[in-house]
Amino acid sequence: MKIFITPASDKPMYEQVKDGIREAIYSGELKGNDLLPSVRQLAADLNVSMITTKRAYTDLEREGLIFSVSGKGTYIKTDTLDKVHEKHISDMLESLRTQLLEMKKASVKKEQVIEAVNIIYE
């Protein structure tokens, strides 16, 4: 799992860590019951404080994406992955609808949009 932290970003570092883990889950890089690095190890790997990684893990646990087992580690939660993935797809499609409406208002031709989609999916 590769997470990139940009210290100059407006987004807090713990949010960047959460986004990186979330993206790894959505992309399928992390699967149900996969063991995440320890808070200490991830902090060292990313060169951030343990408080930063702990906050990211705590937030992701509240969201239902991960769970911790005392003395064992932190894992990807299996039973919610399908729901999370469906919600992510739904959110992306809604965002796409919004963008398409803006494109339509700006007189972007349907053929241009279809061509762009075809290029991306090839």
MOKA-V150267 format. One line per field, one symbol per residue. phi: phi as a letter, one per 30 degrees, with the letter a starting at -180 (. if undefined). burial: # if it has 9 or more other ideal C-beta (glycine too) atoms within 8 Angstrom, else .. Layout:
phi: ???
burial: ???
This chain:
phi: .cbccceddddedddddedddedddddjdcceidddddeddddddchbdddddddddddddddidbbcceickcbddddceddddddddeddddddedddddddddiddedddddddddddd
burial: ..#.#.......##########.###...#.....#..#..##..#.#...######.###...##.#.....####..##..##..#...........#..#.........#.........
